[in-house]
Amino acid sequence: METKEFILGLIKALIWPVTILVIILLLRKQIKNLLNQLKSFKIKDAEFNFEKEIQAVKSQAKALTKQDNTDKTIDDYIQREDKKLKRLIELAELSPRGAILETWIELEENILEAGERNLTGCTAAPSNINKNSTHGKIMKDFNERGFISNHYLELYYGLKRIRNEAVHVQDKELSYQVCIEFINMAFELKRKLKNT
């Protein structure tokens, strides 16, 4: 009799966890799609809002395009960088996180190139601009020298925050749209760096 009571107690204790596990396994594709549509989430005191961050950085990028008073828009620049853009869009369709990281790597390369072009040989230039130079330091130096405005420096730091969230928040899938916005804003910053 004790064995039957033990088994009955065990069944009562495990029925809900097993039921939930079975439901999750049966609906995993639908649950994944729902998670992909999440724009923010909160764990204890940490809150992540990809959509909000993208919108904030996007509004900075739009303001910068107007502020520069140039005929070159993000779309014009993207047309010239067509091969890179196509590759990044294809990657964004497969892996938005991968496309954000690839875009960030290209942006870092542009920052180093612009640093080598503009800061090497200056009397107050950071010593030895090279692959180990801090990209943030180069951007700050550009800002201090008037090569870029505060808005572009803020755009850089906004993109960096999004990139960091993409790298360090593995539980959240990034949407294709967030990735495309990131790429567009990074191309705007790259365009500015090429013109410095």
LOBA-518368 format. One record per residue (C-alpha): residue in one letter; x, y, z; residue number from 1. Coordinates in steps of 0.2 Angstrom, whole numbers, padded with zeros to 4 digits. Layout:
residues N
[site "A" [X Y Z] NUM]
...
END
This chain:
residues 196
[site "M" [0000 0000 0000] 1]
[site "E" [0014 0012 0004] 2]
[site "T" [0021 0010 -0014] 3]
[site "K" [0005 0014 -0022] 4]
[site "E" [0003 0030 -0011] 5]
[site "F" [0021 0034 -0015] 6]
[site "I" [0018 0033 -0034] 7]
[site "L" [0002 0042 -0033] 8]
[site "G" [0010 0056 -0023] 9]
[site "L" [0024 0057 -0036] 10]
[site "I" [0012 0058 -0050] 11]
[site "K" [0003 0072 -0041] 12]
[site "A" [0019 0081 -0039] 13]
[site "L" [0025 0079 -0057] 14]
[site "I" [0009 0081 -0067] 15]
[site "W" [0010 0100 -0069] 16]
[site "P" [0028 0101 -0073] 17]
[site "V" [0027 0087 -0085] 18]
[site "T" [0012 0094 -0093] 19]
[site "I" [0020 0111 -0095] 20]
[site "L" [0036 0103 -0103] 21]
[site "V" [0025 0094 -0115] 22]
[site "I" [0016 0109 -0120] 23]
[site "I" [0032 0119 -0122] 24]
[site "L" [0039 0105 -0133] 25]
[site "L" [0024 0104 -0144] 26]
[site "L" [0022 0123 -0146] 27]
[site "R" [0041 0127 -0147] 28]
[site "K" [0040 0135 -0165] 29]
[site "Q" [0025 0146 -0160] 30]
[site "I" [0034 0151 -0144] 31]
[site "K" [0050 0155 -0153] 32]
[site "N" [0040 0166 -0165] 33]
[site "L" [0032 0175 -0151] 34]
[site "L" [0049 0178 -0142] 35]
[site "N" [0056 0185 -0159] 36]
[site "Q" [0042 0198 -0159] 37]
[site "L" [0046 0204 -0141] 38]
[site "K" [0053 0221 -0142] 39]
[site "S" [0058 0221 -0123] 40]
[site "F" [0060 0211 -0108] 41]
[site "K" [0065 0212 -0090] 42]
[site "I" [0074 0201 -0079] 43]
[site "K" [0075 0206 -0060] 44]
[site "D" [0082 0224 -0061] 45]
[site "A" [0089 0223 -0079] 46]
[site "E" [0078 0228 -0093] 47]
[site "F" [0082 0227 -0112] 48]
[site "N" [0072 0236 -0125] 49]
[site "F" [0079 0234 -0142] 50]
[site "E" [0065 0243 -0151] 51]
[site "K" [0067 0259 -0140] 52]
[site "E" [0086 0259 -0141] 53]
[site "I" [0084 0258 -0160] 54]
[site "Q" [0072 0272 -0161] 55]
[site "A" [0082 0283 -0151] 56]
[site "V" [0098 0280 -0161] 57]
[site "K" [0088 0281 -0177] 58]
[site "S" [0081 0298 -0172] 59]
[site "Q" [0099 0304 -0169] 60]
[site "A" [0104 0298 -0186] 61]
[site "K" [0090 0307 -0195] 62]
[site "A" [0094 0323 -0186] 63]
[site "L" [0112 0321 -0191] 64]
[site "T" [0107 0319 -0210] 65]
[site "K" [0097 0335 -0209] 66]
[site "Q" [0111 0344 -0199] 67]
[site "D" [0125 0340 -0211] 68]
[site "N" [0115 0349 -0225] 69]
[site "T" [0122 0337 -0238] 70]
[site "D" [0114 0329 -0253] 71]
[site "K" [0121 0312 -0248] 72]
[site "T" [0108 0302 -0239] 73]
[site "I" [0109 0285 -0231] 74]
[site "D" [0101 0278 -0246] 75]
[site "D" [0114 0286 -0258] 76]
[site "Y" [0128 0279 -0248] 77]
[site "I" [0120 0262 -0247] 78]
[site "Q" [0119 0262 -0266] 79]
[site "R" [0138 0265 -0267] 80]
[site "E" [0141 0251 -0254] 81]
[site "D" [0129 0239 -0263] 82]
[site "K" [0139 0223 -0262] 83]
[site "K" [0142 0225 -0243] 84]
[site "L" [0124 0230 -0240] 85]
[site "K" [0117 0215 -0250] 86]
[site "R" [0129 0203 -0240] 87]
[site "L" [0123 0211 -0224] 88]
[site "I" [0105 0210 -0229] 89]
[site "E" [0107 0192 -0233] 90]
[site "L" [0115 0189 -0217] 91]
[site "A" [0102 0198 -0208] 92]
[site "E" [0088 0187 -0215] 93]
[site "L" [0098 0171 -0208] 94]
[site "S" [0105 0179 -0192] 95]
[site "P" [0101 0197 -0187] 96]
[site "R" [0114 0195 -0173] 97]
[site "G" [0127 0190 -0185] 98]
[site "A" [0123 0204 -0196] 99]
[site "I" [0124 0217 -0182] 100]
[site "L" [0141 0210 -0177] 101]
[site "E" [0148 0210 -0195] 102]
[site "T" [0142 0228 -0197] 103]
[site "W" [0150 0233 -0181] 104]
[site "I" [0167 0225 -0186] 105]
[site "E" [0166 0235 -0203] 106]
[site "L" [0162 0251 -0193] 107]
[site "E" [0177 0248 -0182] 108]
[site "E" [0188 0246 -0197] 109]
[site "N" [0181 0262 -0204] 110]
[site "I" [0185 0271 -0187] 111]
[site "L" [0203 0265 -0188] 112]
[site "E" [0205 0270 -0206] 113]
[site "A" [0199 0287 -0202] 114]
[site "G" [0210 0288 -0187] 115]
[site "E" [0225 0284 -0197] 116]
[site "R" [0220 0297 -0210] 117]
[site "N" [0216 0311 -0199] 118]
[site "L" [0225 0309 -0182] 119]
[site "T" [0242 0301 -0187] 120]
[site "G" [0255 0315 -0187] 121]
[site "C" [0245 0328 -0177] 122]
[site "T" [0255 0335 -0162] 123]
[site "A" [0241 0330 -0150] 124]
[site "A" [0236 0314 -0159] 125]
[site "P" [0234 0298 -0149] 126]
[site "S" [0251 0288 -0150] 127]
[site "N" [0251 0274 -0163] 128]
[site "I" [0234 0273 -0171] 129]
[site "N" [0233 0255 -0174] 130]
[site "K" [0222 0239 -0173] 131]
[site "N" [0224 0240 -0154] 132]
[site "S" [0218 0258 -0153] 133]
[site "T" [0202 0261 -0144] 134]
[site "H" [0188 0265 -0156] 135]
[site "G" [0179 0276 -0143] 136]
[site "K" [0195 0286 -0140] 137]
[site "I" [0197 0289 -0158] 138]
[site "M" [0179 0295 -0160] 139]
[site "K" [0181 0306 -0144] 140]
[site "D" [0197 0313 -0152] 141]
[site "F" [0187 0316 -0168] 142]
[site "N" [0174 0325 -0158] 143]
[site "E" [0187 0336 -0149] 144]
[site "R" [0195 0341 -0165] 145]
[site "G" [0178 0346 -0173] 146]
[site "F" [0179 0332 -0186] 147]
[site "I" [0162 0325 -0180] 148]
[site "S" [0148 0333 -0170] 149]
[site "N" [0142 0327 -0153] 150]
[site "H" [0127 0320 -0162] 151]
[site "Y" [0139 0308 -0171] 152]
[site "L" [0148 0303 -0155] 153]
[site "E" [0131 0299 -0147] 154]
[site "L" [0126 0289 -0163] 155]
[site "Y" [0142 0279 -0161] 156]
[site "Y" [0139 0275 -0142] 157]
[site "G" [0121 0271 -0146] 158]
[site "L" [0126 0259 -0159] 159]
[site "K" [0139 0252 -0147] 160]
[site "R" [0125 0249 -0134] 161]
[site "I" [0115 0240 -0147] 162]
[site "R" [0129 0229 -0152] 163]
[site "N" [0134 0225 -0134] 164]
[site "E" [0116 0220 -0131] 165]
[site "A" [0116 0209 -0147] 166]
[site "V" [0132 0200 -0140] 167]
[site "H" [0128 0198 -0122] 168]
[site "V" [0109 0195 -0122] 169]
[site "Q" [0108 0178 -0130] 170]
[site "D" [0091 0174 -0123] 171]
[site "K" [0083 0187 -0135] 172]
[site "E" [0081 0184 -0153] 173]
[site "L" [0084 0201 -0163] 174]
[site "S" [0071 0205 -0176] 175]
[site "Y" [0076 0208 -0194] 176]
[site "Q" [0069 0225 -0194] 177]
[site "V" [0080 0230 -0179] 178]
[site "C" [0095 0223 -0188] 179]
[site "I" [0091 0233 -0204] 180]
[site "E" [0089 0249 -0194] 181]
[site "F" [0106 0246 -0186] 182]
[site "I" [0114 0243 -0202] 183]
[site "N" [0107 0259 -0209] 184]
[site "M" [0113 0270 -0194] 185]
[site "A" [0130 0262 -0195] 186]
[site "F" [0131 0266 -0214] 187]
[site "E" [0127 0284 -0209] 188]
[site "L" [0141 0285 -0197] 189]
[site "K" [0153 0276 -0210] 190]
[site "R" [0148 0289 -0223] 191]
[site "K" [0153 0303 -0210] 192]
[site "L" [0169 0295 -0206] 193]
[site "K" [0174 0293 -0225] 194]
[site "N" [0171 0312 -0227] 195]
[site "T" [0182 0316 -0212] 196]
END
